[in-house]
């Protein structure tokens, strides 16, 4: 969180009487790039907050792979997955990302900053459910 305060997405104020603790608030810039998801399914509400930037532009779909399998004995259905492989690039990357690329990459090693002048590859996994409806959980990075 100190990195996001340094970038300007959060404010950082020490908690009175506790010099090792800080209170963070989202700034106006942070609100512009904030993504919030509230999942009320299940017994506990889950909150996800993150900062998102740029838009993904799909250049081409390179492959579609179908994977079918039957559940083990005792399960009631077969399952089909589709993997869609594609190439993309990112547009409208804000200055705060470009100016903080090295810091963000050092902090978040599992995913690197996507830059506007580069091309990337990715895959989406779709599930076929009852009635042949397609569902997609998330991007696999």
Protein Blocks (a to p, Z undefined) as FASTA:
>chain_A
ZZmmmnopaccdddehiakbccddddfklmmmpccdddfehjbdcddddddedjdddfbd
fbdcdddddddehiabdcdddddddddddehiafklmmmmmmmmmmmmmbccddfkbccd
ddddddddehhiacdfbdcZZ
